[in-house]
Amino acid sequence: MNHYFERPIWDKTKCPDLSKLAKVKGTVHLQNIRVIKVKNATYRGAVFNGTFHLSNAVKLPLAANGIKRVEVYCGWF
């Protein structure tokens, strides 16, 4: 999980709070961890698809469909 904590901290001067152009920055191979696959998810005004590392704070199980708000580890912009 160090891949997440080694990334630079959010810099408001470089990255706006909202942007439809924001994208996930880079990918890493994950193994033996909890993940969530999303389709048409939103974050700070951007829409995206992908697989993300679930935060340890997320309680499982999650319902298989519907709208959910969960914390994930992600390098952004």
Stockholm file with secondary structure:
# STOCKHOLM 1.0

chainA/1-77         MNHYFERPIWDKTKCPDLSKLAKVKGTVHLQNIRVIKVKNATYRGAVFNGTFHLSNAVKLPLAANGIKRVEVYCGWF
#=GR chainA/1-77 SS CHHHHTSCCCCTTTSCSCCTTCCBCCCCCCCSSCEEEEEEEEETTEEEEEEEEECTTCCSCCCSSSCCCCCEECCBC
#=GC SS_cons        CHHHHTSCCCCTTTSCSCCTTCCBCCCCCCCSSCEEEEEEEEETTEEEEEEEEECTTCCSCCCSSSCCCCCEECCBC
//
